[in-house]
Every structure is written in structure tokens, then in C-alpha cells.
Amino acid sequence: MPTVAGGSAVNRQRVTGCPPSRVQAAAVSNHLHARPHHRLLVVGGGPAGVAAATAAARAGCRVLLAERARHLGGQLALAGRAMAHREIWQRWLAWAEAELAEVAVEVTTNTRIVKEDCASWDRVVVATGARPAGPLPELPGRIAVVDAWSAIIRPAPLRGSLVVLDREGGWSALDAAEVLATHGHAVCMVTEESAPGHLLRQHEQSAYLSRLDALAVRVLPHSKLIIDRNGDPRAVLHDLHSGASSPLADHVGAVVVASGRTSECRLWSELTSMPNVQRVGDAVEPRCLEDAIIEGTRALQPLHPPGGPAAVRRHGCGRRTGIGGDADARPRPQQATSMWQQRACEGCR
């Protein structure tokens, strides 16, 4: 089981051992609401999907894990492209591949699952994760606008100087700026706060800012990108303290926007009328890595296992989330949110 020491941003989520231990997995599998030889389809190969697949296979199910991308990992694979999360991503991937092989889970990647593919399975677990929250702003002129995830995945095609807008305060804007600067782009980060990544712990934020400074990334605090519609519309950077505005430089080729995450639940919405379908992880609502793994591991437990109702975590901010998947969760209304906004209260720590 991989563990990560040090101060990476992923440790912000209280993850010291990414997947559950085999003792924990065995204890959970004893209470799974599934019969041996059940045929289970898990849609999504991120941490929640892999946890659900391995736990069900240990309980005797025949499991197919289908991932739309070319590789497993979901958002963890995305984060692993940046320095801050590379180690935990590599450790998790090595663990996941070994565990899936040991319990004989059939894995297919680069596979898109639709409603018709789910009808013949005894159980379906939807672990389709999250996607960037939108929509992206429309800017006048020829300035391209891309989301931070796309910039992390494909930094090379972007041209000119780049402006990264941190609208979430988490890891994605900082990772995008670092990846883009590493690929030779001139990068300027813009945030309405005193510094980007304001929802991270101080030592994590400081580590990011130190690396960005070494890469000559410029940071504009207390600033906001707005559209000046006096005369010809133009994009300007507005200082929230002084009220001064300055137009984006002509050499700016693209604006990269980090606005948080929202659940990828399109497949789930098509399957709600089908029996024996459940969703877990970020497909319910965006959450931290640890909660996604726990939900995946417990995905096939009965709604109210022996010993009482399913556990509900009470957060210091008053939010309540279940840890047994969608059936017993009480999520907030769907909204754009960052990984770190889930951690912003004492009860989340």
C-alpha cells in the first residue's frame, strides 16, 4: 500500500496511505451487498472506481472496470502531471495495477460506456468523477480561453504569454501555471485573494509559490479580469484595491481559467430508472481523495448494514456527507467547487 511522506498538496486531504489496507478491505467485503459470481460493471477508473472494483472482486464478484481515458487514475492522473502530486500518483498507479491484477478484475481503457451497455449487468457502479466547472468566459479579440485541466494535459499548443486565473484557490491553477512555465511559457497568475492557492495549507502554498518564483511566474494579487465595454469591448485587469485597470497586453495569447469542479453525472442521469445502479466518489459531488476511496470500497454495502444506519460525516461547517455512496449520502445541491473548498472547515480536517 503506497504511502507518501512530506508536504505534497495531496496530503492536505489526510491521505497517508492512498488505498485502504487489505485488512480494511477484507472487513468491508464481508458485509458487501453482493452474491458471489455477481457480474459487476464499474464505470470510471479513478480512485473511487478502482476501490469499488477491487473490493467487489475480493467479495467474489466478476468485475469489469471500464475507463474512458487511455489510462487509469481520473483526476489523480491529471494532478500527477504536476510536481506537487507526481509521487503519490506514481505510487497509487503501481498499487492499483498490482491490486487489479491480483483479484482478476478485467480492465478496459479508452472505452466509453453508454446506457445500453449497462442493461445486462447484475450491478453497475458509476464512478465517472468530475469535470471542470463552466462555462468559460468569452473574451473579445483573438485571445483563447481554456480551462486549467486542458492546459495541464496539453501545454505545448498554447501560444504567446499566458494569464492563469485562480478562481478556486486550490491546486489546479497553481499546477497549470507550473506546468506551463516548465514548458517555456511566460505566465502571469491573477487572483482576487492575497495570493493564489489561498485554500491550501500555508506550507503547501509556500512551496508552490517558491517554485513559481524560480520559474519567473508573475503573480498579481487582489486583481480581477473584467470586460471593459466602454467603446470597443476589451479585456482588462482590474485592481480591487486601487480601482485601476490595465488592458491585457497584446502579446497575451490565452487565458487559462481554474473555476473548480462539478460532478460528471450525465451517464448517471440516464441510468436512474434502472435497478441496482449506484454512484460513488465525485460522481455524487466533488470531494477529497480519501472520501472517494472509502465510498468506492463500501459501494456494495447494504443501505443500512448490521449495526445501524450508514455513517454520516458531520463537518464543522454544517455539511453532512455519507461515506457509503450515493444511497446514504446527503449532498449539497450541485455546484461548482474545488477540491480544497471541501476542506475549508475544521470538521473537514
Phi and psi in degrees as a GROMACS rama.xvg file:
@    title "Ramachandran Plot"
@    xaxis  label "Phi"
@    yaxis  label "Psi"
@TYPE xy
-72.4969  142.17  PRO-2
-129.122  154.661  THR-3
-129.255  125.081  VAL-4
-98.3014  164.887  ALA-5
97.0648  -167.526  GLY-6
-113.239  39.2517  GLY-7
-66.5207  156.546  SER-8
-62.9814  -27.7973  ALA-9
-65.9396  -30.5559  VAL-10
-62.9947  -18.0628  ASN-11
-57.4638  -20.6741  ARG-12
-97.0965  20.0945  GLN-13
63.3469  30.8151  ARG-14
-103.609  108.371  VAL-15
-106.105  -24.3159  THR-16
-132.914  105.564  GLY-17
-54.6279  -62.3537  CYS-18
-84.657  162.575  PRO-19
-67.7486  151.524  PRO-20
-67.9079  163.626  SER-21
-66.7803  -30.5172  ARG-22
-64.6618  -46.6483  VAL-23
-62.3951  -43.5471  GLN-24
-63.1818  -39.7221  ALA-25
-66.0267  -39.9837  ALA-26
-64.9062  -41.0739  ALA-27
-66.1758  -42.1423  VAL-28
-64.737  -22.8562  SER-29
-66.6557  -21.4766  ASN-30
-110.234  10.0271  HIS-31
-64.2161  139.601  LEU-32
-85.9536  64.1535  HIS-33
-152.499  147.579  ALA-34
-97.4049  149.078  ARG-35
-53.6035  144.17  PRO-36
73.7719  5.22271  HIS-37
-58.1646  144.541  HIS-38
-99.0724  117.816  ARG-39
-117.583  130.302  LEU-40
-106.656  123.362  LEU-41
-109.148  120.953  VAL-42
-102.588  107.884  VAL-43
119.349  122.009  GLY-44
-106.691  32.2722  GLY-45
-82.9167  -171.209  GLY-46
-55.6439  -41.4233  PRO-47
-67.3067  -44.1387  ALA-48
-64.9726  -42.6887  GLY-49
-64.8716  -40.9905  VAL-50
-62.2147  -42.6167  ALA-51
-64.0345  -42.5991  ALA-52
-65.5954  -45.3263  ALA-53
-70.2389  -39.3768  THR-54
-64.5756  -42.3763  ALA-55
-66.5993  -39.3106  ALA-56
-64.015  -38.3006  ALA-57
-67.6302  -23.4179  ARG-58
-85.8102  -0.185958  ALA-59
104.158  2.93213  GLY-60
-77.5571  153.253  CYS-61
-92.3586  119.579  ARG-62
-121.389  133.889  VAL-63
-114.184  124.699  LEU-64
-106.978  116.415  LEU-65
-112.164  123.914  ALA-66
-118.586  132.504  GLU-67
-71.8429  -34.149  ARG-68
-78.9417  178.365  ALA-69
-80.4927  -8.22023  ARG-70
-148.473  163.351  HIS-71
-77.088  166.893  LEU-72
123.788  -29.2993  GLY-73
59.1544  -134.353  GLY-74
-66.9428  -25.6907  GLN-75
-65.7484  -36.0175  LEU-76
-65.4982  -38.7447  ALA-77
-62.7873  -49.9123  LEU-78
-61.2475  -32.4075  ALA-79
-67.0155  -10.488  GLY-80
-74.1202  -16.4015  ARG-81
-103.256  155.396  ALA-82
-59.8419  -37.6335  MET-83
-62.2955  -27.0889  ALA-84
-120.081  6.30963  HIS-85
-63.3054  -41.1734  ARG-86
-66.2669  -47.679  GLU-87
-67.0534  -32.5617  ILE-88
-63.904  -45.9619  TRP-89
-65.2446  -39.2993  GLN-90
-67.6749  -43.4843  ARG-91
-63.5051  -43.0318  TRP-92
-63.2349  -42.5494  LEU-93
-62.202  -41.7063  ALA-94
-64.6543  -47.0321  TRP-95
-61.5624  -45.3876  ALA-96
-63.848  -40.826  GLU-97
-67.7428  -42.0171  ALA-98
-67.3784  -43.7481  GLU-99
-62.8764  -38.6075  LEU-100
-68.9692  -39.3378  ALA-101
-64.6779  -38.7022  GLU-102
-96.1233  9.57409  VAL-103
61.1787  42.6475  ALA-104
-79.5222  129.484  VAL-105
-78.2864  125.552  GLU-106
-117.473  129.979  VAL-107
-128.799  127.833  THR-108
-109.423  172.009  THR-109
54.979  39.2955  ASN-110
-127.002  122.805  THR-111
-97.5842  122.85  ARG-112
-97.2499  132.23  ILE-113
-117.331  174.369  VAL-114
-55.2824  -42.6143  LYS-115
-64.0965  -25.9779  GLU-116
-72.4458  -16.646  ASP-117
-93.7129  -13.1698  CYS-118
-65.927  -30.8554  ALA-119
-90.098  2.29413  SER-120
-96.2194  148.301  TRP-121
-67.5052  -41.0793  ASP-122
-138.402  149.504  ARG-123
-132.181  129.164  VAL-124
-112.621  120.166  VAL-125
-95.6534  113.539  VAL-126
-128.83  55.7481  ALA-127
-82.9111  -0.0452335  THR-128
74.6376  -147.98  GLY-129
-129.686  170.06  ALA-130
-137.202  164.878  ARG-131
-61.1559  139.817  PRO-132
-73.3819  144.11  ALA-133
-136.075  -169.75  GLY-134
-82.5386  166.147  PRO-135
-77.7079  149.448  LEU-136
-68.886  151.121  PRO-137
-100.566  124.981  GLU-138
-110.072  144.275  LEU-139
-70.8179  160.583  PRO-140
82.9969  -156.655  GLY-141
-104.915  20.8311  ARG-142
-77.9754  122.502  ILE-143
-75.707  150.527  ALA-144
-126.897  124.368  VAL-145
-132.665  156.102  VAL-146
-82.6751  160.162  ASP-147
-63.0651  -35.9685  ALA-148
-62.4969  -43.6071  TRP-149
-64.2082  -37.3944  SER-150
-66.5115  -36.4927  ALA-151
-67.1734  -41.2889  ILE-152
-71.2315  -41.3098  ILE-153
-132.217  77.5667  ARG-154
-77.3726  -27.4321  PRO-155
-65.2654  -41.5069  ALA-156
-65.5665  -18.3718  PRO-157
-68.1311  145.032  LEU-158
-124.772  153.089  ARG-159
76.3626  -173.547  GLY-160
-71.5533  150.49  SER-161
-122.722  139.829  LEU-162
-110.393  125.26  VAL-163
-107.141  117.959  VAL-164
-93.6319  119.731  LEU-165
-96.2863  98.182  ASP-166
-103.164  2.04624  ARG-167
-118.301  -27.6089  GLU-168
81.5617  12.9382  GLY-169
-110.165  -145.261  GLY-170
-86.2014  -26.2493  TRP-171
-68.7773  -39.4355  SER-172
-66.081  -43.6251  ALA-173
-64.952  -43.0087  LEU-174
-64.0685  -41.5361  ASP-175
-61.5846  -45.5442  ALA-176
-61.5183  -41.5822  ALA-177
-68.5926  -43.5657  GLU-178
-63.808  -43.541  VAL-179
-65.36  -42.9435  LEU-180
-65.5006  -37.521  ALA-181
-62.3165  -30.8413  THR-182
-86.1452  10.8606  HIS-183
94.2712  5.64539  GLY-184
-81.2834  146.93  HIS-185
-81.6333  123.085  ALA-186
-125.297  137.602  VAL-187
-124.947  127.14  CYS-188
-98.2283  137.168  MET-189
-123.196  130.099  VAL-190
-143.902  147.298  THR-191
-79.1994  -12.2944  GLU-192
-89.7343  -176.059  GLU-193
-73.5274  -21.2317  SER-194
-160.98  153.194  ALA-195
-67.5959  155.016  PRO-196
71.6752  37.3703  GLY-197
-69.8214  -15.1782  HIS-198
-90.2268  -4.05177  LEU-199
-79.7892  162.472  LEU-200
-66.9201  156.067  ARG-201
-61.2059  -40.9497  GLN-202
-69.628  -30.4009  HIS-203
-71.3306  -45.2881  GLU-204
-60.5937  -42.9677  GLN-205
-63.6838  -38.9084  SER-206
-63.5417  -43.1829  ALA-207
-59.7715  -51.0049  TYR-208
-64.0705  -33.5915  LEU-209
-65.002  -44.7998  SER-210
-66.3916  -39.2522  ARG-211
-65.4315  -37.7689  LEU-212
-62.8225  -40.6288  ASP-213
-65.1206  -25.5804  ALA-214
-92.3866  7.78052  LEU-215
63.0655  34.6662  ALA-216
-82.1764  126.268  VAL-217
-84.3369  141.056  ARG-218
-121.293  126.54  VAL-219
-111.771  101.061  LEU-220
-80.8948  164.046  PRO-221
51.9369  40.9959  HIS-222
-131.636  156.211  SER-223
-143.032  139.994  LYS-224
-86.9107  122.593  LEU-225
-131.207  167.757  ILE-226
-104.721  116.378  ILE-227
-85.5473  114.84  ASP-228
-103.24  14.7883  ARG-229
-78.8322  109.102  ASN-230
79.4492  -138.467  GLY-231
-70.0939  127.067  ASP-232
-58.0758  139.144  PRO-233
-150.806  152.403  ARG-234
-86.7003  129.964  ALA-235
-131.39  154.937  VAL-236
-96.8313  121.206  LEU-237
-107.279  124.379  HIS-238
-80.4594  120.485  ASP-239
-71.4879  -20.5998  LEU-240
-89.7153  -53.1861  HIS-241
-84.2446  -22.0686  SER-242
82.216  -1.73151  GLY-243
-73.3989  148.577  ALA-244
-129.214  144.681  SER-245
-137.119  136.433  SER-246
-69.5674  152.907  PRO-247
-61.277  138.479  LEU-248
-62.882  151.026  ALA-249
-61.9943  -25.8745  ASP-250
-84.6514  -0.123532  HIS-251
-70.0464  121.755  VAL-252
-96.8538  -24.7298  GLY-253
-158.923  152.378  ALA-254
-114.129  126.445  VAL-255
-104.25  125.227  VAL-256
-114.461  127.023  VAL-257
-111.937  105.681  ALA-258
-118.266  13.0536  SER-259
97.1329  -166.308  GLY-260
-129.676  156.068  ARG-261
-140.125  153.74  THR-262
-63.3302  140.815  SER-263
-93.0778  93.1447  GLU-264
-123.036  23.1399  CYS-265
-65.6609  -43.2221  ARG-266
-65.415  -43.0508  LEU-267
-57.1995  -41.4551  TRP-268
-63.7539  -25.5976  SER-269
-82.5461  -17.5983  GLU-270
-105.405  0.464331  LEU-271
-61.7613  -25.0671  THR-272
-82.817  -8.1794  SER-273
-90.221  143.194  MET-274
-76.0543  160.557  PRO-275
59.0551  39.0963  ASN-276
-120.22  135.377  VAL-277
-141.604  148.985  GLN-278
-119.198  151.673  ARG-279
-140.814  165.784  VAL-280
68.5232  -146.567  GLY-281
-66.2189  -14.7375  ASP-282
-66.5556  -20.7543  ALA-283
-81.8083  -58.9693  VAL-284
-163.054  151.249  GLU-285
-57.4439  137.311  PRO-286
-151.648  -179.61  ARG-287
-81.1712  166.31  CYS-288
-60.5577  -43.5477  LEU-289
-61.9834  -45.9503  GLU-290
-63.052  -37.0977  ASP-291
-62.6384  -42.5779  ALA-292
-67.0426  -42.6959  ILE-293
-62.1188  -45.0482  ILE-294
-62.1714  -41.7356  GLU-295
-62.1794  -42.7828  GLY-296
-63.1161  -34.3788  THR-297
-98.3669  13.3654  ARG-298
-57.1527  -37.5484  ALA-299
-100.123  13.94  LEU-300
-67.2205  152.734  GLN-301
-61.4955  158.513  PRO-302
-58.4408  -37.5706  LEU-303
-131.224  86.796  HIS-304
-66.2806  165.608  PRO-305
-52.3734  134.825  PRO-306
109.545  -3.74061  GLY-307
122.876  -176.963  GLY-308
-62.8267  158.671  PRO-309
-60.3348  148.074  ALA-310
-67.0833  141.81  ALA-311
-124.527  125.45  VAL-312
-83.4501  128.233  ARG-313
-99.8029  122.592  ARG-314
-94.3258  156.526  HIS-315
-61.6356  -25.8748  GLY-316
-83.4444  0.348432  CYS-317
96.7429  -8.9806  GLY-318
-72.4873  143.508  ARG-319
-121.217  128.302  ARG-320
-132.614  138.973  THR-321
-80.3667  160.322  GLY-322
-121.829  26.3817  ILE-323
-122.153  19.5806  GLY-324
97.9141  -171.641  GLY-325
-66.0665  -29.8455  ASP-326
-62.8139  -33.8699  ALA-327
-116.74  7.02507  ASP-328
-80.4925  154.35  ALA-329
-126.456  73.4368  ARG-330
-74.529  161.183  PRO-331
-71.3055  167.585  ARG-332
-57.0453  150.148  PRO-333
-56.8213  129.605  GLN-334
-158.046  161.128  GLN-335
-71.3668  134.945  ALA-336
-155.648  152.965  THR-337
-99.1205  163.641  SER-338
-57.6714  -34.7327  MET-339
-86.5719  -23.6795  TRP-340
-64.2354  -23.6964  GLN-341
-71.169  -19.3265  GLN-342
-103.644  8.63017  ARG-343
-79.6708  -5.0933  ALA-344
-113.622  160.235  CYS-345
-60.8886  -36.1  GLU-346
-65.2392  -21.6862  GLY-347
-84.8893  -9.54755  CYS-348
